[in-house]
């Protein structure tokens, strides 16, 4: 079954055209190579209401199976992606960020400074990834092979 994915880049600078998004396209490349159909990409600023709106729209209206965000997971006051994610999901899935953290700590001790979150809203799985392309690739690589099984389980197709 071909699952539908969305990639949302959360970045003030990219949303204003002051920087080029490289993590979003990297995620698109990885999920497409894994067989997912990317139905939407978007860049939004680090603003709670904009992030909330796009997550809800992608889950409830677009019916995306898998929604990846990149950016907004650090310690800056504007880094609010995980906070908004936790507000919009119905059930958190803490094992996903824990798996990413476990793998990332093998690369750098700074991995502990990421505040990623993940959870389920309706029939959509939302996963936060870091904003740097390198970190996004590493973190996504740690979990991507398990996402299809997660989506099978969410669809009631068992283990």
C-alpha angles and dihedrals in degrees: 000000000000110000123207119238135190127198119204121187114205110201134130093206096047092045089055093046093246093119136028118245110233101158095060094054090044090055091047089052093050097046093044090052087053091056102261121137110232104215099175143013127186141171118218133175123252092270121130096221094048092048092047092049095050094046092050093045093049093048102037104031106024091038092217113183094209127026119189122190123193122198137020096075100113136088100274116116087242092054098100104137096109092045092054091043090056090050095053101040121087095207127022119223103205095174092071096060089039091056091049091048092049092054095041093053087062087063103038138356087225088075087086087069094069118098099199121167135188136189150144126269112181105309095339129098112211119200127182118215129186120267101239114089093228094051093042091053093047094047095044090047089057094058110020095093091058098046096085090055090049091052091048089054092047089052090055094250093129131227 
